Amino acid sequence: PFRLDPSENILQKYQIRYSRIFSGMIFQGCVFISLFFGLKKMSNYFPLLSEGGAAWFTNLSIPDSTYVLPIMAGAAFLITVETMPLTGN
């Protein structure tokens, strides 16, 4: 069986840096927050968003009261994650 020597630091052995691990998450978080607040205030600058849309969401400036779109987006994400093949060595 594989055993680690307690005296050697596995992070140094494999050159693992926490900054590399979390930099992608921090970048995605900043992009998400920017898009969220940008889209939230978009109807103030584009009043036609309150008149567009299709099906049950005819006014794009109000939240979805039925939660159909967030549930559909979450289900699509879950299906994508669960059906993707595992890669790597």
Chimera marker file (.cmm) of the C-alpha trace (Angstrom):
<marker_set name="trace">
<marker id="1" x="0.000" y="0.000" z="0.000" r="1" g="1" b="0" radius="0.5"/>
<marker id="2" x="0.962" y="3.597" z="-0.628" r="1" g="1" b="0" radius="0.5"/>
<marker id="3" x="1.994" y="5.460" z="2.493" r="1" g="1" b="0" radius="0.5"/>
<marker id="4" x="2.988" y="9.063" z="2.891" r="1" g="1" b="0" radius="0.5"/>
<marker id="5" x="6.034" y="9.982" z="4.847" r="1" g="1" b="0" radius="0.5"/>
<marker id="6" x="4.807" y="12.396" z="7.542" r="1" g="1" b="0" radius="0.5"/>
<marker id="7" x="7.928" y="14.500" z="7.187" r="1" g="1" b="0" radius="0.5"/>
<marker id="8" x="7.374" y="15.349" z="3.524" r="1" g="1" b="0" radius="0.5"/>
<marker id="9" x="4.817" y="17.933" z="2.589" r="1" g="1" b="0" radius="0.5"/>
<marker id="10" x="2.606" y="16.618" z="-0.202" r="1" g="1" b="0" radius="0.5"/>
<marker id="11" x="1.811" y="20.146" z="-1.348" r="1" g="1" b="0" radius="0.5"/>
<marker id="12" x="5.486" y="20.854" z="-1.970" r="1" g="1" b="0" radius="0.5"/>
<marker id="13" x="6.153" y="17.425" z="-3.470" r="1" g="1" b="0" radius="0.5"/>
<marker id="14" x="3.543" y="17.880" z="-6.199" r="1" g="1" b="0" radius="0.5"/>
<marker id="15" x="3.951" y="21.682" z="-6.469" r="1" g="1" b="0" radius="0.5"/>
<marker id="16" x="0.352" y="22.375" z="-5.483" r="1" g="1" b="0" radius="0.5"/>
<marker id="17" x="-0.453" y="26.044" z="-4.939" r="1" g="1" b="0" radius="0.5"/>
<marker id="18" x="-3.660" y="27.171" z="-3.278" r="1" g="1" b="0" radius="0.5"/>
<marker id="19" x="-3.636" y="30.298" z="-5.420" r="1" g="1" b="0" radius="0.5"/>
<marker id="20" x="-3.927" y="28.154" z="-8.571" r="1" g="1" b="0" radius="0.5"/>
<marker id="21" x="-6.723" y="26.089" z="-7.061" r="1" g="1" b="0" radius="0.5"/>
<marker id="22" x="-8.904" y="29.006" z="-5.997" r="1" g="1" b="0" radius="0.5"/>
<marker id="23" x="-8.079" y="31.537" z="-8.731" r="1" g="1" b="0" radius="0.5"/>
<marker id="24" x="-10.612" y="30.000" z="-11.135" r="1" g="1" b="0" radius="0.5"/>
<marker id="25" x="-13.372" y="30.067" z="-8.535" r="1" g="1" b="0" radius="0.5"/>
<marker id="26" x="-12.603" y="33.669" z="-7.588" r="1" g="1" b="0" radius="0.5"/>
<marker id="27" x="-12.608" y="34.708" z="-11.259" r="1" g="1" b="0" radius="0.5"/>
<marker id="28" x="-15.923" y="32.930" z="-11.917" r="1" g="1" b="0" radius="0.5"/>
<marker id="29" x="-17.419" y="34.496" z="-8.791" r="1" g="1" b="0" radius="0.5"/>
<marker id="30" x="-16.475" y="37.990" z="-9.963" r="1" g="1" b="0" radius="0.5"/>
<marker id="31" x="-17.903" y="37.352" z="-13.430" r="1" g="1" b="0" radius="0.5"/>
<marker id="32" x="-21.133" y="35.935" z="-11.963" r="1" g="1" b="0" radius="0.5"/>
<marker id="33" x="-21.630" y="38.882" z="-9.601" r="1" g="1" b="0" radius="0.5"/>
<marker id="34" x="-20.974" y="41.355" z="-12.437" r="1" g="1" b="0" radius="0.5"/>
<marker id="35" x="-23.454" y="39.635" z="-14.733" r="1" g="1" b="0" radius="0.5"/>
<marker id="36" x="-26.054" y="39.277" z="-11.999" r="1" g="1" b="0" radius="0.5"/>
<marker id="37" x="-26.094" y="42.946" z="-11.065" r="1" g="1" b="0" radius="0.5"/>
<marker id="38" x="-25.762" y="44.035" z="-14.693" r="1" g="1" b="0" radius="0.5"/>
<marker id="39" x="-28.781" y="41.994" z="-15.755" r="1" g="1" b="0" radius="0.5"/>
<marker id="40" x="-30.736" y="43.071" z="-12.694" r="1" g="1" b="0" radius="0.5"/>
<marker id="41" x="-30.374" y="46.757" z="-13.611" r="1" g="1" b="0" radius="0.5"/>
<marker id="42" x="-30.671" y="46.268" z="-17.365" r="1" g="1" b="0" radius="0.5"/>
<marker id="43" x="-34.397" y="47.038" z="-17.426" r="1" g="1" b="0" radius="0.5"/>
<marker id="44" x="-33.636" y="50.556" z="-16.131" r="1" g="1" b="0" radius="0.5"/>
<marker id="45" x="-31.631" y="51.288" z="-19.288" r="1" g="1" b="0" radius="0.5"/>
<marker id="46" x="-33.667" y="49.248" z="-21.788" r="1" g="1" b="0" radius="0.5"/>
<marker id="47" x="-37.394" y="49.782" z="-21.133" r="1" g="1" b="0" radius="0.5"/>
<marker id="48" x="-38.355" y="47.490" z="-24.032" r="1" g="1" b="0" radius="0.5"/>
<marker id="49" x="-37.451" y="44.501" z="-21.849" r="1" g="1" b="0" radius="0.5"/>
<marker id="50" x="-40.744" y="44.980" z="-20.019" r="1" g="1" b="0" radius="0.5"/>
<marker id="51" x="-42.628" y="44.419" z="-23.284" r="1" g="1" b="0" radius="0.5"/>
<marker id="52" x="-40.723" y="41.515" z="-24.830" r="1" g="1" b="0" radius="0.5"/>
<marker id="53" x="-40.626" y="37.825" z="-24.029" r="1" g="1" b="0" radius="0.5"/>
<marker id="54" x="-42.554" y="34.737" z="-25.033" r="1" g="1" b="0" radius="0.5"/>
<marker id="55" x="-44.804" y="32.052" z="-23.585" r="1" g="1" b="0" radius="0.5"/>
<marker id="56" x="-45.425" y="32.635" z="-19.868" r="1" g="1" b="0" radius="0.5"/>
<marker id="57" x="-42.652" y="35.227" z="-19.403" r="1" g="1" b="0" radius="0.5"/>
<marker id="58" x="-43.980" y="38.235" z="-21.303" r="1" g="1" b="0" radius="0.5"/>
<marker id="59" x="-42.354" y="40.853" z="-19.070" r="1" g="1" b="0" radius="0.5"/>
<marker id="60" x="-38.600" y="40.247" z="-18.878" r="1" g="1" b="0" radius="0.5"/>
<marker id="61" x="-38.072" y="42.814" z="-16.130" r="1" g="1" b="0" radius="0.5"/>
<marker id="62" x="-39.887" y="40.919" z="-13.352" r="1" g="1" b="0" radius="0.5"/>
<marker id="63" x="-38.741" y="37.716" z="-11.605" r="1" g="1" b="0" radius="0.5"/>
<marker id="64" x="-40.153" y="34.364" z="-12.705" r="1" g="1" b="0" radius="0.5"/>
<marker id="65" x="-42.987" y="33.703" z="-10.244" r="1" g="1" b="0" radius="0.5"/>
<marker id="66" x="-43.351" y="30.054" z="-11.297" r="1" g="1" b="0" radius="0.5"/>
<marker id="67" x="-39.612" y="29.239" z="-10.946" r="1" g="1" b="0" radius="0.5"/>
<marker id="68" x="-39.781" y="27.231" z="-14.179" r="1" g="1" b="0" radius="0.5"/>
<marker id="69" x="-36.715" y="28.806" z="-15.769" r="1" g="1" b="0" radius="0.5"/>
<marker id="70" x="-34.391" y="28.329" z="-12.749" r="1" g="1" b="0" radius="0.5"/>
<marker id="71" x="-35.576" y="24.733" z="-12.334" r="1" g="1" b="0" radius="0.5"/>
<marker id="72" x="-35.039" y="24.017" z="-16.036" r="1" g="1" b="0" radius="0.5"/>
<marker id="73" x="-31.560" y="25.567" z="-15.910" r="1" g="1" b="0" radius="0.5"/>
<marker id="74" x="-30.669" y="23.554" z="-12.808" r="1" g="1" b="0" radius="0.5"/>
<marker id="75" x="-31.968" y="20.325" z="-14.345" r="1" g="1" b="0" radius="0.5"/>
<marker id="76" x="-29.998" y="20.949" z="-17.546" r="1" g="1" b="0" radius="0.5"/>
<marker id="77" x="-26.847" y="21.549" z="-15.493" r="1" g="1" b="0" radius="0.5"/>
<marker id="78" x="-27.423" y="18.382" z="-13.435" r="1" g="1" b="0" radius="0.5"/>
<marker id="79" x="-27.987" y="16.284" z="-16.555" r="1" g="1" b="0" radius="0.5"/>
<marker id="80" x="-24.831" y="17.690" z="-18.114" r="1" g="1" b="0" radius="0.5"/>
<marker id="81" x="-22.743" y="16.961" z="-15.037" r="1" g="1" b="0" radius="0.5"/>
<marker id="82" x="-24.127" y="13.464" z="-14.524" r="1" g="1" b="0" radius="0.5"/>
<marker id="83" x="-23.788" y="12.370" z="-18.163" r="1" g="1" b="0" radius="0.5"/>
<marker id="84" x="-20.289" y="13.704" z="-18.819" r="1" g="1" b="0" radius="0.5"/>
<marker id="85" x="-17.662" y="10.972" z="-18.917" r="1" g="1" b="0" radius="0.5"/>
<marker id="86" x="-14.855" y="11.103" z="-16.397" r="1" g="1" b="0" radius="0.5"/>
<marker id="87" x="-11.527" y="12.131" z="-17.878" r="1" g="1" b="0" radius="0.5"/>
<marker id="88" x="-8.014" y="11.963" z="-16.610" r="1" g="1" b="0" radius="0.5"/>
<marker id="89" x="-5.428" y="9.367" z="-15.811" r="1" g="1" b="0" radius="0.5"/>
<link id1="1" id2="2" r="1" g="1" b="0" radius="0.2"/>
<link id1="2" id2="3" r="1" g="1" b="0" radius="0.2"/>
<link id1="3" id2="4" r="1" g="1" b="0" radius="0.2"/>
<link id1="4" id2="5" r="1" g="1" b="0" radius="0.2"/>
<link id1="5" id2="6" r="1" g="1" b="0" radius="0.2"/>
<link id1="6" id2="7" r="1" g="1" b="0" radius="0.2"/>
<link id1="7" id2="8" r="1" g="1" b="0" radius="0.2"/>
<link id1="8" id2="9" r="1" g="1" b="0" radius="0.2"/>
<link id1="9" id2="10" r="1" g="1" b="0" radius="0.2"/>
<link id1="10" id2="11" r="1" g="1" b="0" radius="0.2"/>
<link id1="11" id2="12" r="1" g="1" b="0" radius="0.2"/>
<link id1="12" id2="13" r="1" g="1" b="0" radius="0.2"/>
<link id1="13" id2="14" r="1" g="1" b="0" radius="0.2"/>
<link id1="14" id2="15" r="1" g="1" b="0" radius="0.2"/>
<link id1="15" id2="16" r="1" g="1" b="0" radius="0.2"/>
<link id1="16" id2="17" r="1" g="1" b="0" radius="0.2"/>
<link id1="17" id2="18" r="1" g="1" b="0" radius="0.2"/>
<link id1="18" id2="19" r="1" g="1" b="0" radius="0.2"/>
<link id1="19" id2="20" r="1" g="1" b="0" radius="0.2"/>
<link id1="20" id2="21" r="1" g="1" b="0" radius="0.2"/>
<link id1="21" id2="22" r="1" g="1" b="0" radius="0.2"/>
<link id1="22" id2="23" r="1" g="1" b="0" radius="0.2"/>
<link id1="23" id2="24" r="1" g="1" b="0" radius="0.2"/>
<link id1="24" id2="25" r="1" g="1" b="0" radius="0.2"/>
<link id1="25" id2="26" r="1" g="1" b="0" radius="0.2"/>
<link id1="26" id2="27" r="1" g="1" b="0" radius="0.2"/>
<link id1="27" id2="28" r="1" g="1" b="0" radius="0.2"/>
<link id1="28" id2="29" r="1" g="1" b="0" radius="0.2"/>
<link id1="29" id2="30" r="1" g="1" b="0" radius="0.2"/>
<link id1="30" id2="31" r="1" g="1" b="0" radius="0.2"/>
<link id1="31" id2="32" r="1" g="1" b="0" radius="0.2"/>
<link id1="32" id2="33" r="1" g="1" b="0" radius="0.2"/>
<link id1="33" id2="34" r="1" g="1" b="0" radius="0.2"/>
<link id1="34" id2="35" r="1" g="1" b="0" radius="0.2"/>
<link id1="35" id2="36" r="1" g="1" b="0" radius="0.2"/>
<link id1="36" id2="37" r="1" g="1" b="0" radius="0.2"/>
<link id1="37" id2="38" r="1" g="1" b="0" radius="0.2"/>
<link id1="38" id2="39" r="1" g="1" b="0" radius="0.2"/>
<link id1="39" id2="40" r="1" g="1" b="0" radius="0.2"/>
<link id1="40" id2="41" r="1" g="1" b="0" radius="0.2"/>
<link id1="41" id2="42" r="1" g="1" b="0" radius="0.2"/>
<link id1="42" id2="43" r="1" g="1" b="0" radius="0.2"/>
<link id1="43" id2="44" r="1" g="1" b="0" radius="0.2"/>
<link id1="44" id2="45" r="1" g="1" b="0" radius="0.2"/>
<link id1="45" id2="46" r="1" g="1" b="0" radius="0.2"/>
<link id1="46" id2="47" r="1" g="1" b="0" radius="0.2"/>
<link id1="47" id2="48" r="1" g="1" b="0" radius="0.2"/>
<link id1="48" id2="49" r="1" g="1" b="0" radius="0.2"/>
<link id1="49" id2="50" r="1" g="1" b="0" radius="0.2"/>
<link id1="50" id2="51" r="1" g="1" b="0" radius="0.2"/>
<link id1="51" id2="52" r="1" g="1" b="0" radius="0.2"/>
<link id1="52" id2="53" r="1" g="1" b="0" radius="0.2"/>
<link id1="53" id2="54" r="1" g="1" b="0" radius="0.2"/>
<link id1="54" id2="55" r="1" g="1" b="0" radius="0.2"/>
<link id1="55" id2="56" r="1" g="1" b="0" radius="0.2"/>
<link id1="56" id2="57" r="1" g="1" b="0" radius="0.2"/>
<link id1="57" id2="58" r="1" g="1" b="0" radius="0.2"/>
<link id1="58" id2="59" r="1" g="1" b="0" radius="0.2"/>
<link id1="59" id2="60" r="1" g="1" b="0" radius="0.2"/>
<link id1="60" id2="61" r="1" g="1" b="0" radius="0.2"/>
<link id1="61" id2="62" r="1" g="1" b="0" radius="0.2"/>
<link id1="62" id2="63" r="1" g="1" b="0" radius="0.2"/>
<link id1="63" id2="64" r="1" g="1" b="0" radius="0.2"/>
<link id1="64" id2="65" r="1" g="1" b="0" radius="0.2"/>
<link id1="65" id2="66" r="1" g="1" b="0" radius="0.2"/>
<link id1="66" id2="67" r="1" g="1" b="0" radius="0.2"/>
<link id1="67" id2="68" r="1" g="1" b="0" radius="0.2"/>
<link id1="68" id2="69" r="1" g="1" b="0" radius="0.2"/>
<link id1="69" id2="70" r="1" g="1" b="0" radius="0.2"/>
<link id1="70" id2="71" r="1" g="1" b="0" radius="0.2"/>
<link id1="71" id2="72" r="1" g="1" b="0" radius="0.2"/>
<link id1="72" id2="73" r="1" g="1" b="0" radius="0.2"/>
<link id1="73" id2="74" r="1" g="1" b="0" radius="0.2"/>
<link id1="74" id2="75" r="1" g="1" b="0" radius="0.2"/>
<link id1="75" id2="76" r="1" g="1" b="0" radius="0.2"/>
<link id1="76" id2="77" r="1" g="1" b="0" radius="0.2"/>
<link id1="77" id2="78" r="1" g="1" b="0" radius="0.2"/>
<link id1="78" id2="79" r="1" g="1" b="0" radius="0.2"/>
<link id1="79" id2="80" r="1" g="1" b="0" radius="0.2"/>
<link id1="80" id2="81" r="1" g="1" b="0" radius="0.2"/>
<link id1="81" id2="82" r="1" g="1" b="0" radius="0.2"/>
<link id1="82" id2="83" r="1" g="1" b="0" radius="0.2"/>
<link id1="83" id2="84" r="1" g="1" b="0" radius="0.2"/>
<link id1="84" id2="85" r="1" g="1" b="0" radius="0.2"/>
<link id1="85" id2="86" r="1" g="1" b="0" radius="0.2"/>
<link id1="86" id2="87" r="1" g="1" b="0" radius="0.2"/>
<link id1="87" id2="88" r="1" g="1" b="0" radius="0.2"/>
<link id1="88" id2="89" r="1" g="1" b="0" radius="0.2"/>
</marker_set>
